[in-house]
Amino acid sequence: MTSFEFNEKYKDYLEVGHYGLAINIPEVVQYLDEEFKELIKIPFFKYSQIKLKFNMARFYCEPIEVDTYRIESNINQIVKEWEKTLS
């Protein structure tokens, strides 16, 4: 699945006016797809941006009770492993 397909799949949870997932690394998309199976069960869950900023993951969503630190850390680890395969 691509990041575009991910955003289409979860468009009902994407905040209006935001682009959603902007990391098109298959392993990241797959990880987030698994995470979202639980996140979408949280009442009023919405996401707005999932991106790399200065080579660090940023996950913006509501409600604030979501453990974004854990998700960002996992994305960072996946990206780090992915980058090793490029060299």
N, C-alpha and C positions, 0 to 999 in steps of 0.2 A: 504494500500500500504506500502511496506517496503522501506527502504532507497535504496536497490538494484534496486527495481522496479522504484523508482523515478529517479535514475541515468540513467536507461535504457530509461525511457520516455523522459528525457531531454538530452540525449546523444549528440544531435546536438549542444547543448549549453555548453557542458562540455569541458574545455580546455584540449588539448592533454597532456597526461602524468600526469593528476591529478585524484584523486579518487572521487571527488564530495561530496555528502552528506554522512556523517559518523555518523549521529545521528539516531538511529533506534527506535525512540519513535513515535508511530502512530500519536499522536496529532501534533507533530512537522512536520512530513512528510505531513500531511493533510494541515497544515497551509502553508507550503512552496509550496505545489502544487497550492494552491489558489494564492499566491504571484507570482508564476512563470507565471501564465496566463497573467499577466500584464508585468512582467519583460521581457519576450521573445519578446514583441512588441518593445522594445528599440533597435534601430539599434546597431549592433555589440555586443549585450549582450552575455557575457560568464561568467560562474562560474567555480571555480577551487576547492574550499574547503568550506564545511559547517560542522563545528565540534564544540565540546566542548573542550576548553583548560583551564585548571585550573578551571573547573566547570563554565566557562563563554563561551557563544556562540561566534563563529567567523565565519563571512560570507565574503569570498573573491570572488570578481567578478570585471568585467569590464563592462561598463565604470565607472569612479569614481563618476559620478553624481548619481548613485544609492544610496539611503538612507540606507546604511548598518547598521547604528546605530539603526534605527527604527526596522529593521528586527532582529538584534541581541537582542534588548531589548524584543521584542515579544517572541522570542525563549526562552530567559532566563525566562520569566514569565511562559511560557508553561512548561518548565522543572521543575521549582519550584513547580507548581501545580501538576505535574506528580509525583514528589518525595514525596509529601504529601500523595498520595494514597498508597505508598509503606510502610508507617509506621503504 
